[in-house]
Amino acid sequence: QVQLVESGGGAVQAGGSLRLSCTVSGRTFSDYAMGWFRQAPGKEREFVTAISWSGRRADYSNTVKGRFTISRDNANNTVYLQMNSLKPEDTAVYYCAADRRPTTEVVVRSPISYGAWGQGTQVTVSS
């Protein structure tokens, strides 16, 4: 059974940086696209970014483009989210997710496409 474990969350001041990690087990990690989503209190879960199985393609929401960077290390079954220039509105629980579809270069924003999720890690940005 596939398991995803996020780490790296915490509390920072606006303008600071954090790096989230998500380690995957129970599946051939390199075969699947990976995504990051977030959910703030009282709001729906929203797409942040995703990366294709090869790492050659990535997509970002407009709210994080230019500030966040997704990357993956297939040798270590880990996907990363580097978050720079953090803003208070970035405060949320961040979830990593694994796409259901193997070996596709197409990255999608819909959470429906993702079949496995981590437990989430809290990111709090203070002004």
C-alpha positions in Angstrom: 0.0 0.0 0.0 1.4 3.4 -1.0 2.3 5.8 1.8 3.2 9.5 1.6 4.8 11.3 4.5 5.3 15.0 4.4 7.8 16.9 6.6 9.3 20.4 6.8 6.4 22.5 7.8 6.6 25.1 10.5 6.2 28.8 11.4 8.0 31.5 9.6 7.7 35.3 9.2 6.6 36.8 5.9 9.4 36.9 3.4 10.9 33.7 4.8 11.4 30.3 3.3 10.6 26.7 4.0 11.3 23.5 2.2 8.7 20.7 2.4 9.5 17.1 1.6 7.3 14.2 0.8 8.7 10.6 0.9 6.8 7.9 -0.9 6.8 4.2 -0.2 4.9 1.2 -1.4 4.9 2.2 -5.1 7.4 2.8 -7.9 7.7 6.5 -7.1 9.4 7.4 -10.4 6.5 6.2 -12.5 4.0 8.8 -11.2 3.4 12.5 -11.3 3.3 14.2 -7.9 1.5 17.2 -6.7 1.2 19.6 -3.8 -2.1 21.0 -2.6 -3.0 23.1 0.4 -6.0 23.8 2.5 -6.5 26.9 4.7 -9.1 27.0 7.5 -12.6 27.4 6.0 -11.4 27.0 2.5 -11.4 24.2 -0.1 -8.3 22.3 -0.9 -6.4 24.1 -3.7 -3.8 23.1 -6.2 -0.3 24.5 -5.6 2.0 22.7 -8.0 2.7 19.4 -9.7 5.6 17.7 -11.5 5.6 15.0 -14.1 7.0 11.5 -13.5 10.2 12.4 -15.4 10.5 15.8 -13.7 10.6 17.5 -17.1 7.3 19.2 -16.7 5.9 21.3 -13.9 2.8 23.4 -13.4 2.2 26.1 -10.8 -0.8 28.0 -9.6 -0.7 31.7 -10.3 -0.5 32.5 -6.6 2.8 30.7 -6.1 4.4 31.0 -9.5 7.8 32.6 -9.2 8.0 31.9 -5.4 7.7 28.1 -5.1 9.6 25.4 -6.9 8.8 21.7 -7.1 11.4 19.1 -7.7 11.8 15.4 -7.3 14.5 12.9 -6.5 13.5 9.6 -7.9 16.5 7.8 -6.4 15.2 8.7 -2.9 11.5 8.5 -3.6 11.0 12.1 -2.5 9.3 15.2 -3.9 10.2 18.7 -2.6 8.5 22.0 -2.4 10.8 25.0 -2.0 8.8 27.9 -0.8 10.4 31.4 -0.9 9.0 34.9 -0.2 6.3 33.4 1.9 3.2 35.5 2.6 0.6 35.2 5.3 -1.9 34.0 2.7 0.3 30.9 2.2 -0.7 29.7 5.6 -2.3 26.3 5.2 -1.9 22.6 5.7 0.1 21.4 2.7 -0.5 17.9 1.3 1.5 15.9 -1.2 -0.3 13.6 -3.6 0.5 10.9 -6.1 -1.2 10.8 -9.5 -3.2 7.7 -10.3 -1.8 7.5 -13.9 1.6 6.0 -14.5 4.3 7.4 -16.8 2.5 10.4 -18.1 4.1 13.8 -18.8 0.7 15.5 -18.3 0.4 17.2 -15.0 -3.1 18.0 -13.8 -4.6 20.4 -11.2 -7.6 18.4 -10.3 -7.3 16.5 -7.0 -9.5 13.8 -8.5 -6.6 12.7 -10.5 -4.5 11.9 -7.4 -5.1 8.6 -5.8 -2.9 8.7 -2.7 -2.4 11.5 -0.2 -0.1 12.3 2.7 -1.4 13.4 6.1 -0.4 17.0 5.6 2.1 19.4 7.2 1.2 22.8 8.7 2.8 26.0 7.3 2.1 29.2 9.2 3.4 32.5 7.9 3.1 35.5 10.2 3.1 39.1 9.1 
